[in-house]
Amino acid sequence: MDQGDECNGQAANEQYSIRVAAGIGAFACDEWNGFGGTTRTDTENGYNPLVSFAFLSALEDSGCAVRRTGWQGHHLRLETAQGRLLGAVPCYLKSHSQGEYVFDHGWSDAFERAGGRYYPKLQCAVPFTPVTGPRLLVRKGEDSDTVRAGLAAGLKAVTEKLGVSSAHVTFAQEKDVETLEAAGFLHRTDQQFHFFNEGFSTYDDFLATLASRKRKAMKKERREALAHGISIDWLTGRDLTERVWDDFFAFYMDTGSRKWGRPYLSREFFSMIGERMADDILLVMARRNGRYIAGAINFIGSDALYGRNWGCIEDHPFLHFEVCYHQAIDFAIERKLKVVEAGAQGEHKLARGYRPVTMHSAHYIAHPGLRNAVADYLKRERREVERMGDYLEEHTPFRKDLEE
């Protein structure tokens, strides 16, 4: 389906259609900003900068999330019969499973060994970004339950009309998952680690919630991270010059090339987000001998700090933990943000004051045999994720007397 093609349906006795847009540019910026959670002025839903028009358009305009890289825009528009826009889904036609962080390689291998064709598939997500956010976007002022139900039904209809194997809605909010489950999607869970700001006025207030031994270890780690003449800068807004982006991109490429083989984001992408959303970005940069040697990029929401990529050109003990985790906590406390989402995986975050959190995704599998097999697997996986979450919660560094 190309831009303008549609699937028809009905929600709450009102006719609607789903149209597929080949790029975010098919939406006017004001149209996209009319969805809940996409602008900083949205006090009701809260702002998530990673579903903003600025961020998603930069991914496409820079060539990072386009057909050539296996991320072909297939964004859904839910409209009334009169053409009034009700909702949308950021969605991509994928020819692989890279850059998603919710792994389905085993599903694709099994299906293709059995003679099926797993790719292409639909991926409803923010490319290269394992961060929870709205996926069934509802226009402000519309009935959210009705619009979400229409989007879920539309996503299934598009999957069937395209003849693709599946549709995957990853890092979704629980209210979106509930709607998708009701529409026949399979529920999947996973684990991340988040810091929760319990109204701390200072970093010492946070430290006071830790067990004595853990508190001492944290202080020692932070001292040693900066022991070789290293200082830390917080850069945002006008501080994000092209020279700073050159430095950060060098860090990103060095670490990304070793970790993934091929980093996903281009130098042009960083310039674009610097132009379009600089006030929503925090670079934590480590300086030694007059030059930057390491850094991490974060995105600033209304209530949360979203940690993303890190890189370095010099290795120093504990510097990664300082730049990515401790400094994020410092910033969240200073800005009175409620949570720090520190990215995918990483049980090492537990010792730094981050708690285990369950993440959610929803999956529509068109083939009945594959759907049944995946459903059985996910049932067992959810039990294991819950068991592991309970185990990890028992091993947080916090004082037990505060949790009673």
C-alpha angles and dihedrals in degrees: 000000000000129000109301097026112121148194116213127219146139134252125183089348092303121118115236140168135212115222124189118225118202093214143007086254088073085073120070111237089242090052092054092043087058091071120094116264097016101101135050091233091064100103094166099058100022125237123275108184092197092070093044121120089241094057099041094044091050090055090055100036091052092052095245097115105033138111092274091060094043096260105107112178114246099161116175124230118194110204137172120243086264092056098255110151113237105167148335144210123215099229139165136195103232130203093187140015101246123126095024107099092208101091123221100157091116091055093050093046093050094046094048092046086055091054099263129126112235099177134101099046135162118254119193103195147095104275117251091356123114094192128125115243144134114302101170096058116204125199111242112261095025125113101269098204093051095046094047091050090050092050092049091050090045092052090054091048092051091049090054095043093050091047093227123151101243152342122231125197107192134190089010128168115253094248089057091048091052090054092046093048089053088054093054102269119141118243119232129183135197139169134258134163123239134178116229119207105217094194094290115175094194140012088253089061088058092046090054089066092060127089111262095250092048092047092054092047091051093051092048092049092052092049092050093047090062097035097108099063093281121153130185129230128192109213125189139143112002091005089075099091126166089254090056090049089051089056094046093046090055089055092046093050094047095051095034094051091054096042103041104012091232121040113223102217127073129217088247091058092061092050090051096052088045088058098040106037110010094143089058093056131083120190113194103202128187117213129198129171092357099308138084114256104172141011148171130211122222133178121222119223129180092267106007144052113219114207114208131157130012134186143162142190095203126048118225128166113267094354092122091055092047097049098040106033115014095043090047089056091048091052094046092052093047093048093040092237114165101221144015115213104200100191135253127343124331119138087193086078089069093073090051095061100272118133129216113261129186116238123203138213136167129216132196112200114192099197111077095215094050091042092055093047093048092046091055091048093048092051090059093040093054090054091051093047090051092048092049091047091054090048094049092047088058089057101050116128094242125120111265093216089064092053097053 
